[in-house]
Amino acid sequence: MRKYKTTGTTTLFDQEDKERKLSEMGNPLERLSKVVDFELFRQELEDALLPKERKSNAGAKHYDVVMMFKLMVLQRYYNLSDEQTEYQIVDRTSFRRFLGLADGDRVPDARTIWLFRERLVRSGKVGDLFQRFVDYLNGKGLIFNEGRMVDASFVSVPRQRNTPDENKRIKAGEGEGLWNPEEGKRRKANKKRHKDTEARWTQKGGQNYYGYKNNVKGDTKSKLILTQEVTPASVHDSQPTDTLLEESDKGQPLFGDSAYVGQEETLEKYKMKDEICEKDYRGHPLTEEQREANRRKSKTRCRVEHIFGFMENTMNRLYIRTVGLARATAVIGLINLTTTCRATSKSSGSTSCKTKKYI
């Protein structure tokens, strides 16, 4: 009979050895916990999601809001469903360590995860939480203010199966008048809950897209997302530019692809240097000088593609299962926050470092 190498025997230090091995292999969640102080979100989360005061101590208590918020980040990082999130937390040591849960602690179930996300969406606080984190990074010196870059990416949602007449009314802005229940019947009411009347179709490069757009402004050196705006997919990339820019951007160069041509008024408003790639037109091709200028600009502008590249490749592409602009805005906001957290954790060591390497 052949003899094989034994895998070892159980000891008192198995758990410690496993955690040490995870750290040595480069656990990204451990690095994220060390770099990002999630306690900075506690006050805002408690004010928005918890009741002002309890009449008595009877009944079930809430899970810790910071732990649940970290769970939202974890879910977006690995693009997990609520059921898979529950399963993976039970199964994976690294997930429990990130959330601060011991092996015997109770894990939030899928229903609890869904309810927390719904309350977070309805509170409308995701944008405020994102801005708080950006302010935190700015205070740590991780935003260099040497330039800004803007871009947009499609975020797909489940495609709707509507009749031509229904689609026509949705495009005309009459979506709220569709699928209203008749008295004593709930069938249409249930159907309406699954209908997204705010997502839109658009076409780019001969390919059709349905959903929303994630418009972001990033720091050219650190590649951290600084502002965000979610729009239906049919809105042109350049339209939210004025919303993305801030007073703190004044005097800096603005990099963007040729979709952002024609932003002279916005650039003048914020006193920014025009580093937007030029566009050719029929009968008016770019000169060699303009092509060379575009190549120079693209060396910096392409860094914004690294942000979306991480979302597409590591976070399992930009696809969300939500209905309506409000939910899409919240979930995409969590995606942007998670991406920014991850980029911060890639810095060399601590939150106070002046960083050399990100995404």
Order of alpha helices (4+ residues) and beta strands (2+ residues): alpha-alpha-alpha-alpha-alpha-alpha-alpha-alpha-beta-alpha-alpha-beta-beta-beta-alpha-beta-alpha-beta-alpha-alpha-alpha
